[in-house]
């Protein structure tokens, strides 16, 4: 809420309830502002937590893919070595 809106609400409140109600208005506005900030902070925490979970999952998947690729390379090298040993050139 901007300053203009606050002044407008304040003037309307004064017209309807008089000066005696100003403390209760201020208290209500304060509580509403606090609750709004808390809700905003809760949402931000939830978003950050979800983002961290997604990042952690992506890292885990990347590590698993890298491990699988390394295993495939080792197995291909073993197969190549085995094939080279079994097909030895004949001496002339």
Secondary structure, 3 states (H helix, E strand, C coil): CCHHHHHHHHHHHHHHHCHHHHHHHHHHHHHHHHHHHHHHHHHHHHHHHHHHHHHHHHHHHHHHHHHHHHHHHHHHHHHHHHHHHHCCCCCC
